[in-house]
Amino acid sequence: MRLTGEQRQVIRRDLALEGSAIHTQVQLDERVPADISLLPMPRRGPSDVPIVGGYLYFVTDEDVVLVAPDTREVVELVP
């Protein structure tokens, strides 16, 4: 997934405060452990970034982590 700087800002703004931050580190293409709860995108998704609408996510201390729903693989880290 290729997000612009502006799209990253929107995702960070819209999702970073959702839920509690999880204290973990992940990398791209890594599978998220089953004990980490993934959140669905808000119904309208982050404003102006419809490409992420089908993904799940969670928030760490440093990033918003976008996850493929079918594989639980990390597809994007948004600092």
Gaussian input, Z-matrix of N, CA and C with variables (Angstrom, degrees):
# hf/3-21g

backbone

0 1
 N
 C     1     B1
 C     2     B2     1     A1
 N     3     B3     2     A2     1     D1
 C     4     B4     3     A3     2     D2
 C     5     B5     4     A4     3     D3
 N     6     B6     5     A5     4     D4
 C     7     B7     6     A6     5     D5
 C     8     B8     7     A7     6     D6
 N     9     B9     8     A8     7     D7
 C    10    B10     9     A9     8     D8
 C    11    B11    10    A10     9     D9
 N    12    B12    11    A11    10    D10
 C    13    B13    12    A12    11    D11
 C    14    B14    13    A13    12    D12
 N    15    B15    14    A14    13    D13
 C    16    B16    15    A15    14    D14
 C    17    B17    16    A16    15    D15
 N    18    B18    17    A17    16    D16
 C    19    B19    18    A18    17    D17
 C    20    B20    19    A19    18    D18
 N    21    B21    20    A20    19    D19
 C    22    B22    21    A21    20    D20
 C    23    B23    22    A22    21    D21
 N    24    B24    23    A23    22    D22
 C    25    B25    24    A24    23    D23
 C    26    B26    25    A25    24    D24
 N    27    B27    26    A26    25    D25
 C    28    B28    27    A27    26    D26
 C    29    B29    28    A28    27    D27
 N    30    B30    29    A29    28    D28
 C    31    B31    30    A30    29    D29
 C    32    B32    31    A31    30    D30
 N    33    B33    32    A32    31    D31
 C    34    B34    33    A33    32    D32
 C    35    B35    34    A34    33    D33
 N    36    B36    35    A35    34    D34
 C    37    B37    36    A36    35    D35
 C    38    B38    37    A37    36    D36
 N    39    B39    38    A38    37    D37
 C    40    B40    39    A39    38    D38
 C    41    B41    40    A40    39    D39
 N    42    B42    41    A41    40    D40
 C    43    B43    42    A42    41    D41
 C    44    B44    43    A43    42    D42
 N    45    B45    44    A44    43    D43
 C    46    B46    45    A45    44    D44
 C    47    B47    46    A46    45    D45
 N    48    B48    47    A47    46    D46
 C    49    B49    48    A48    47    D47
 C    50    B50    49    A49    48    D48
 N    51    B51    50    A50    49    D49
 C    52    B52    51    A51    50    D50
 C    53    B53    52    A52    51    D51
 N    54    B54    53    A53    52    D52
 C    55    B55    54    A54    53    D53
 C    56    B56    55    A55    54    D54
 N    57    B57    56    A56    55    D55
 C    58    B58    57    A57    56    D56
 C    59    B59    58    A58    57    D57
 N    60    B60    59    A59    58    D58
 C    61    B61    60    A60    59    D59
 C    62    B62    61    A61    60    D60
 N    63    B63    62    A62    61    D61
 C    64    B64    63    A63    62    D62
 C    65    B65    64    A64    63    D63
 N    66    B66    65    A65    64    D64
 C    67    B67    66    A66    65    D65
 C    68    B68    67    A67    66    D66
 N    69    B69    68    A68    67    D67
 C    70    B70    69    A69    68    D68
 C    71    B71    70    A70    69    D69
 N    72    B72    71    A71    70    D70
 C    73    B73    72    A72    71    D71
 C    74    B74    73    A73    72    D72
 N    75    B75    74    A74    73    D73
 C    76    B76    75    A75    74    D74
 C    77    B77    76    A76    75    D75
 N    78    B78    77    A77    76    D76
 C    79    B79    78    A78    77    D77
 C    80    B80    79    A79    78    D78
 N    81    B81    80    A80    79    D79
 C    82    B82    81    A81    80    D80
 C    83    B83    82    A82    81    D81
 N    84    B84    83    A83    82    D82
 C    85    B85    84    A84    83    D83
 C    86    B86    85    A85    84    D84
 N    87    B87    86    A86    85    D85
 C    88    B88    87    A87    86    D86
 C    89    B89    88    A88    87    D87
 N    90    B90    89    A89    88    D88
 C    91    B91    90    A90    89    D89
 C    92    B92    91    A91    90    D90
 N    93    B93    92    A92    91    D91
 C    94    B94    93    A93    92    D92
 C    95    B95    94    A94    93    D93
 N    96    B96    95    A95    94    D94
 C    97    B97    96    A96    95    D95
 C    98    B98    97    A97    96    D96
 N    99    B99    98    A98    97    D97
 C   100   B100    99    A99    98    D98
 C   101   B101   100   A100    99    D99
 N   102   B102   101   A101   100   D100
 C   103   B103   102   A102   101   D101
 C   104   B104   103   A103   102   D102
 N   105   B105   104   A104   103   D103
 C   106   B106   105   A105   104   D104
 C   107   B107   106   A106   105   D105
 N   108   B108   107   A107   106   D106
 C   109   B109   108   A108   107   D107
 C   110   B110   109   A109   108   D108
 N   111   B111   110   A110   109   D109
 C   112   B112   111   A111   110   D110
 C   113   B113   112   A112   111   D111
 N   114   B114   113   A113   112   D112
 C   115   B115   114   A114   113   D113
 C   116   B116   115   A115   114   D114
 N   117   B117   116   A116   115   D115
 C   118   B118   117   A117   116   D116
 C   119   B119   118   A118   117   D117
 N   120   B120   119   A119   118   D118
 C   121   B121   120   A120   119   D119
 C   122   B122   121   A121   120   D120
 N   123   B123   122   A122   121   D121
 C   124   B124   123   A123   122   D122
 C   125   B125   124   A124   123   D123
 N   126   B126   125   A125   124   D124
 C   127   B127   126   A126   125   D125
 C   128   B128   127   A127   126   D126
 N   129   B129   128   A128   127   D127
 C   130   B130   129   A129   128   D128
 C   131   B131   130   A130   129   D129
 N   132   B132   131   A131   130   D130
 C   133   B133   132   A132   131   D131
 C   134   B134   133   A133   132   D132
 N   135   B135   134   A134   133   D133
 C   136   B136   135   A135   134   D134
 C   137   B137   136   A136   135   D135
 N   138   B138   137   A137   136   D136
 C   139   B139   138   A138   137   D137
 C   140   B140   139   A139   138   D138
 N   141   B141   140   A140   139   D139
 C   142   B142   141   A141   140   D140
 C   143   B143   142   A142   141   D141
 N   144   B144   143   A143   142   D142
 C   145   B145   144   A144   143   D143
 C   146   B146   145   A145   144   D144
 N   147   B147   146   A146   145   D145
 C   148   B148   147   A147   146   D146
 C   149   B149   148   A148   147   D147
 N   150   B150   149   A149   148   D148
 C   151   B151   150   A150   149   D149
 C   152   B152   151   A151   150   D150
 N   153   B153   152   A152   151   D151
 C   154   B154   153   A153   152   D152
 C   155   B155   154   A154   153   D153
 N   156   B156   155   A155   154   D154
 C   157   B157   156   A156   155   D155
 C   158   B158   157   A157   156   D156
 N   159   B159   158   A158   157   D157
 C   160   B160   159   A159   158   D158
 C   161   B161   160   A160   159   D159
 N   162   B162   161   A161   160   D160
 C   163   B163   162   A162   161   D161
 C   164   B164   163   A163   162   D162
 N   165   B165   164   A164   163   D163
 C   166   B166   165   A165   164   D164
 C   167   B167   166   A166   165   D165
 N   168   B168   167   A167   166   D166
 C   169   B169   168   A168   167   D167
 C   170   B170   169   A169   168   D168
 N   171   B171   170   A170   169   D169
 C   172   B172   171   A171   170   D170
 C   173   B173   172   A172   171   D171
 N   174   B174   173   A173   172   D172
 C   175   B175   174   A174   173   D173
 C   176   B176   175   A175   174   D174
 N   177   B177   176   A176   175   D175
 C   178   B178   177   A177   176   D176
 C   179   B179   178   A178   177   D177
 N   180   B180   179   A179   178   D178
 C   181   B181   180   A180   179   D179
 C   182   B182   181   A181   180   D180
 N   183   B183   182   A182   181   D181
 C   184   B184   183   A183   182   D182
 C   185   B185   184   A184   183   D183
 N   186   B186   185   A185   184   D184
 C   187   B187   186   A186   185   D185
 C   188   B188   187   A187   186   D186
 N   189   B189   188   A188   187   D187
 C   190   B190   189   A189   188   D188
 C   191   B191   190   A190   189   D189
 N   192   B192   191   A191   190   D190
 C   193   B193   192   A192   191   D191
 C   194   B194   193   A193   192   D192
 N   195   B195   194   A194   193   D193
 C   196   B196   195   A195   194   D194
 C   197   B197   196   A196   195   D195
 N   198   B198   197   A197   196   D196
 C   199   B199   198   A198   197   D197
 C   200   B200   199   A199   198   D198
 N   201   B201   200   A200   199   D199
 C   202   B202   201   A201   200   D200
 C   203   B203   202   A202   201   D201
 N   204   B204   203   A203   202   D202
 C   205   B205   204   A204   203   D203
 C   206   B206   205   A205   204   D204
 N   207   B207   206   A206   205   D205
 C   208   B208   207   A207   206   D206
 C   209   B209   208   A208   207   D207
 N   210   B210   209   A209   208   D208
 C   211   B211   210   A210   209   D209
 C   212   B212   211   A211   210   D210
 N   213   B213   212   A212   211   D211
 C   214   B214   213   A213   212   D212
 C   215   B215   214   A214   213   D213
 N   216   B216   215   A215   214   D214
 C   217   B217   216   A216   215   D215
 C   218   B218   217   A217   216   D216
 N   219   B219   218   A218   217   D217
 C   220   B220   219   A219   218   D218
 C   221   B221   220   A220   219   D219
 N   222   B222   221   A221   220   D220
 C   223   B223   222   A222   221   D221
 C   224   B224   223   A223   222   D222
 N   225   B225   224   A224   223   D223
 C   226   B226   225   A225   224   D224
 C   227   B227   226   A226   225   D225
 N   228   B228   227   A227   226   D226
 C   229   B229   228   A228   227   D227
 C   230   B230   229   A229   228   D228
 N   231   B231   230   A230   229   D229
 C   232   B232   231   A231   230   D230
 C   233   B233   232   A232   231   D231
 N   234   B234   233   A233   232   D232
 C   235   B235   234   A234   233   D233
 C   236   B236   235   A235   234   D234

   B1=1.4479
   B2=1.5243
   B3=1.2956
   B4=1.4665
   B5=1.5177
   B6=1.3230
   B7=1.4591
   B8=1.5221
   B9=1.3105
   B10=1.4594
   B11=1.5343
   B12=1.3215
   B13=1.4569
   B14=1.5144
   B15=1.3212
   B16=1.4629
   B17=1.5276
   B18=1.3338
   B19=1.4666
   B20=1.5312
   B21=1.3174
   B22=1.4651
   B23=1.5311
   B24=1.3182
   B25=1.4676
   B26=1.5260
   B27=1.3236
   B28=1.4657
   B29=1.5275
   B30=1.3272
   B31=1.4650
   B32=1.5226
   B33=1.3016
   B34=1.4705
   B35=1.5323
   B36=1.3212
   B37=1.4678
   B38=1.5268
   B39=1.3253
   B40=1.4648
   B41=1.5301
   B42=1.3369
   B43=1.4609
   B44=1.5253
   B45=1.3051
   B46=1.4666
   B47=1.5201
   B48=1.3042
   B49=1.4624
   B50=1.5246
   B51=1.3325
   B52=1.4650
   B53=1.5260
   B54=1.2970
   B55=1.4601
   B56=1.5170
   B57=1.3026
   B58=1.4558
   B59=1.5140
   B60=1.3168
   B61=1.4642
   B62=1.5258
   B63=1.3209
   B64=1.4504
   B65=1.5213
   B66=1.3098
   B67=1.4567
   B68=1.5243
   B69=1.3316
   B70=1.4604
   B71=1.5196
   B72=1.3050
   B73=1.4585
   B74=1.5210
   B75=1.3209
   B76=1.4613
   B77=1.5207
   B78=1.3207
   B79=1.4583
   B80=1.5209
   B81=1.3259
   B82=1.4642
   B83=1.5218
   B84=1.3062
   B85=1.4641
   B86=1.5219
   B87=1.3140
   B88=1.4597
   B89=1.5225
   B90=1.3141
   B91=1.4643
   B92=1.5245
   B93=1.3110
   B94=1.4597
   B95=1.5289
   B96=1.3373
   B97=1.4647
   B98=1.5295
   B99=1.3146
   B100=1.4671
   B101=1.5202
   B102=1.3310
   B103=1.4624
   B104=1.5307
   B105=1.3343
   B106=1.4652
   B107=1.5207
   B108=1.3141
   B109=1.4681
   B110=1.5230
   B111=1.3109
   B112=1.4567
   B113=1.5241
   B114=1.3187
   B115=1.4632
   B116=1.5238
   B117=1.3293
   B118=1.4673
   B119=1.5236
   B120=1.3054
   B121=1.4626
   B122=1.5247
   B123=1.3182
   B124=1.4642
   B125=1.5251
   B126=1.3060
   B127=1.4716
   B128=1.5271
   B129=1.2974
   B130=1.4632
   B131=1.5241
   B132=1.3304
   B133=1.4607
   B134=1.5077
   B135=1.3234
   B136=1.4558
   B137=1.5220
   B138=1.3010
   B139=1.4614
   B140=1.5155
   B141=1.2937
   B142=1.4639
   B143=1.5290
   B144=1.3380
   B145=1.4612
   B146=1.5320
   B147=1.3269
   B148=1.4671
   B149=1.5287
   B150=1.3248
   B151=1.4688
   B152=1.5293
   B153=1.3316
   B154=1.4623
   B155=1.5303
   B156=1.3049
   B157=1.4604
   B158=1.5092
   B159=1.3106
   B160=1.4605
   B161=1.5177
   B162=1.3058
   B163=1.4606
   B164=1.5207
   B165=1.3185
   B166=1.4594
   B167=1.5221
   B168=1.3337
   B169=1.4545
   B170=1.5122
   B171=1.3226
   B172=1.4543
   B173=1.5139
   B174=1.3203
   B175=1.4554
   B176=1.5228
   B177=1.3443
   B178=1.4573
   B179=1.5252
   B180=1.3112
   B181=1.4624
   B182=1.5286
   B183=1.3272
   B184=1.4616
   B185=1.5196
   B186=1.3180
   B187=1.4613
   B188=1.5307
   B189=1.3342
   B190=1.4554
   B191=1.5272
   B192=1.3262
   B193=1.4599
   B194=1.5276
   B195=1.3335
   B196=1.4635
   B197=1.5200
   B198=1.3377
   B199=1.4535
   B200=1.5264
   B201=1.3305
   B202=1.4676
   B203=1.5189
   B204=1.3371
   B205=1.4624
   B206=1.5291
   B207=1.3148
   B208=1.4620
   B209=1.5240
   B210=1.3368
   B211=1.4585
   B212=1.5298
   B213=1.3416
   B214=1.4661
   B215=1.5269
   B216=1.3294
   B217=1.4618
   B218=1.5107
   B219=1.3369
   B220=1.4493
   B221=1.5197
   B222=1.3338
   B223=1.4653
   B224=1.5315
   B225=1.3300
   B226=1.4718
   B227=1.5160
   B228=1.3259
   B229=1.4649
   B230=1.5146
   B231=1.3140
   B232=1.4650
   B233=1.5300
   B234=1.3429
   B235=1.4748
   B236=1.5198
   A1=107.61
   A2=116.22
   A3=120.84
   A4=108.56
   A5=115.08
   A6=120.92
   A7=109.39
   A8=115.43
   A9=119.79
   A10=109.00
   A11=115.90
   A12=120.57
   A13=111.49
   A14=116.52
   A15=121.06
   A16=111.02
   A17=117.11
   A18=120.40
   A19=110.58
   A20=116.61
   A21=120.51
   A22=110.92
   A23=116.35
   A24=120.66
   A25=110.78
   A26=116.37
   A27=120.98
   A28=110.10
   A29=117.19
   A30=120.89
   A31=109.61
   A32=116.13
   A33=120.25
   A34=110.20
   A35=116.03
   A36=120.63
   A37=111.58
   A38=116.67
   A39=120.78
   A40=113.95
   A41=117.79
   A42=119.40
   A43=115.42
   A44=119.00
   A45=121.12
   A46=113.14
   A47=118.63
   A48=120.95
   A49=113.16
   A50=116.90
   A51=121.02
   A52=109.76
   A53=117.14
   A54=121.06
   A55=112.36
   A56=115.90
   A57=121.79
   A58=109.61
   A59=116.70
   A60=120.86
   A61=108.94
   A62=115.39
   A63=122.32
   A64=107.77
   A65=116.68
   A66=121.30
   A67=109.18
   A68=115.60
   A69=121.74
   A70=108.78
   A71=115.66
   A72=121.25
   A73=107.67
   A74=115.77
   A75=121.21
   A76=109.05
   A77=115.16
   A78=121.67
   A79=109.46
   A80=115.45
   A81=120.36
   A82=110.16
   A83=115.97
   A84=125.71
   A85=114.23
   A86=118.37
   A87=122.41
   A88=108.99
   A89=117.44
   A90=121.19
   A91=109.28
   A92=114.60
   A93=120.63
   A94=108.31
   A95=117.84
   A96=120.08
   A97=111.86
   A98=115.30
   A99=121.50
   A100=113.08
   A101=117.30
   A102=119.01
   A103=113.35
   A104=117.27
   A105=121.22
   A106=108.51
   A107=115.89
   A108=121.33
   A109=109.98
   A110=115.05
   A111=121.06
   A112=109.15
   A113=115.50
   A114=121.69
   A115=110.06
   A116=117.68
   A117=119.56
   A118=109.05
   A119=115.65
   A120=119.23
   A121=108.07
   A122=117.00
   A123=118.69
   A124=109.19
   A125=116.40
   A126=121.68
   A127=112.35
   A128=117.82
   A129=119.96
   A130=111.97
   A131=118.10
   A132=122.01
   A133=109.49
   A134=116.80
   A135=118.22
   A136=108.80
   A137=116.54
   A138=119.89
   A139=110.55
   A140=116.90
   A141=124.35
   A142=115.32
   A143=118.80
   A144=120.26
   A145=109.49
   A146=117.56
   A147=120.16
   A148=113.85
   A149=118.52
   A150=121.61
   A151=112.39
   A152=118.86
   A153=121.08
   A154=112.67
   A155=117.70
   A156=122.22
   A157=116.34
   A158=119.31
   A159=121.65
   A160=114.68
   A161=117.35
   A162=120.78
   A163=112.11
   A164=114.65
   A165=122.34
   A166=106.61
   A167=116.75
   A168=118.40
   A169=111.29
   A170=114.87
   A171=122.39
   A172=107.00
   A173=115.67
   A174=120.92
   A175=108.50
   A176=115.73
   A177=120.65
   A178=107.73
   A179=115.85
   A180=120.07
   A181=111.44
   A182=117.15
   A183=121.02
   A184=115.24
   A185=118.08
   A186=120.50
   A187=112.91
   A188=114.00
   A189=121.35
   A190=103.50
   A191=116.99
   A192=122.13
   A193=108.57
   A194=116.63
   A195=121.82
   A196=108.52
   A197=116.02
   A198=122.15
   A199=110.24
   A200=116.44
   A201=121.11
   A202=108.40
   A203=118.40
   A204=120.59
   A205=114.12
   A206=118.44
   A207=120.37
   A208=113.60
   A209=117.72
   A210=120.40
   A211=114.17
   A212=117.06
   A213=123.72
   A214=111.70
   A215=116.55
   A216=120.45
   A217=110.24
   A218=116.10
   A219=122.37
   A220=108.30
   A221=116.80
   A222=120.59
   A223=112.55
   A224=116.45
   A225=119.57
   A226=109.85
   A227=114.94
   A228=122.97
   A229=106.61
   A230=116.57
   A231=121.43
   A232=107.59
   A233=115.70
   A234=118.90
   A235=112.61
   D1=134.98
   D2=178.09
   D3=-117.97
   D4=110.65
   D5=178.49
   D6=-106.85
   D7=143.63
   D8=176.06
   D9=-77.32
   D10=166.47
   D11=176.44
   D12=-58.84
   D13=-39.29
   D14=179.23
   D15=-65.66
   D16=-42.16
   D17=178.44
   D18=-63.88
   D19=-38.96
   D20=177.53
   D21=-61.96
   D22=-41.42
   D23=178.72
   D24=-62.19
   D25=-42.38
   D26=-179.82
   D27=-64.20
   D28=-45.21
   D29=179.69
   D30=-61.55
   D31=-46.83
   D32=179.90
   D33=-59.31
   D34=-46.19
   D35=-179.48
   D36=-62.89
   D37=-44.41
   D38=-172.87
   D39=-80.50
   D40=-26.31
   D41=-172.00
   D42=-116.81
   D43=-20.41
   D44=-172.15
   D45=-60.91
   D46=-27.42
   D47=-177.41
   D48=-94.05
   D49=0.24
   D50=-179.29
   D51=-80.07
   D52=128.15
   D53=176.97
   D54=69.37
   D55=-174.63
   D56=179.60
   D57=-95.02
   D58=144.48
   D59=177.33
   D60=-68.76
   D61=135.70
   D62=178.57
   D63=-96.43
   D64=132.89
   D65=-178.59
   D66=-88.13
   D67=88.86
   D68=179.71
   D69=-156.60
   D70=164.81
   D71=174.14
   D72=-122.51
   D73=136.17
   D74=178.22
   D75=-134.49
   D76=163.25
   D77=178.53
   D78=-127.61
   D79=160.57
   D80=176.43
   D81=-55.57
   D82=144.01
   D83=178.17
   D84=69.12
   D85=-1.14
   D86=176.93
   D87=-78.75
   D88=144.01
   D89=175.36
   D90=-81.24
   D91=135.16
   D92=179.24
   D93=-78.30
   D94=129.74
   D95=179.71
   D96=-57.92
   D97=150.01
   D98=-177.17
   D99=-63.67
   D100=-22.33
   D101=-178.40
   D102=-80.80
   D103=-2.69
   D104=175.38
   D105=-95.49
   D106=121.36
   D107=179.35
   D108=-77.07
   D109=130.00
   D110=178.84
   D111=-101.26
   D112=141.00
   D113=-179.85
   D114=-100.55
   D115=142.41
   D116=172.91
   D117=-74.85
   D118=152.80
   D119=174.79
   D120=-61.52
   D121=146.34
   D122=173.97
   D123=-53.66
   D124=152.91
   D125=-175.05
   D126=-48.33
   D127=-42.55
   D128=-179.87
   D129=-90.06
   D130=-4.68
   D131=-177.41
   D132=69.21
   D133=170.68
   D134=175.50
   D135=-60.36
   D136=133.11
   D137=-177.93
   D138=-55.63
   D139=137.99
   D140=176.58
   D141=69.17
   D142=10.85
   D143=177.75
   D144=-134.05
   D145=65.04
   D146=-175.75
   D147=-64.27
   D148=-20.64
   D149=-178.00
   D150=-60.15
   D151=-24.41
   D152=-177.05
   D153=-93.45
   D154=2.37
   D155=-174.64
   D156=-55.10
   D157=-32.66
   D158=-177.33
   D159=-91.08
   D160=0.11
   D161=-176.19
   D162=-93.88
   D163=162.66
   D164=172.16
   D165=-102.14
   D166=170.23
   D167=178.85
   D168=-157.03
   D169=165.38
   D170=167.37
   D171=-148.76
   D172=166.62
   D173=-175.40
   D174=-117.99
   D175=131.52
   D176=173.36
   D177=-104.60
   D178=-176.66
   D179=176.79
   D180=-62.05
   D181=-25.49
   D182=-174.07
   D183=-115.17
   D184=-27.51
   D185=-169.89
   D186=-136.53
   D187=158.64
   D188=160.90
   D189=-95.52
   D190=124.14
   D191=-174.19
   D192=-106.81
   D193=118.63
   D194=177.84
   D195=-93.13
   D196=134.76
   D197=-170.90
   D198=-130.08
   D199=136.05
   D200=175.05
   D201=-70.24
   D202=127.76
   D203=-175.13
   D204=-66.95
   D205=-31.10
   D206=-175.63
   D207=-82.60
   D208=-26.29
   D209=-176.57
   D210=-116.51
   D211=-13.51
   D212=-174.76
   D213=62.64
   D214=24.33
   D215=177.44
   D216=-88.48
   D217=141.42
   D218=177.25
   D219=-70.91
   D220=122.32
   D221=-179.67
   D222=-106.09
   D223=-18.26
   D224=179.49
   D225=-162.06
   D226=141.42
   D227=172.96
   D228=-114.47
   D229=123.47
   D230=-178.97
   D231=-112.83
   D232=102.75
   D233=-178.12
   D234=-69.88

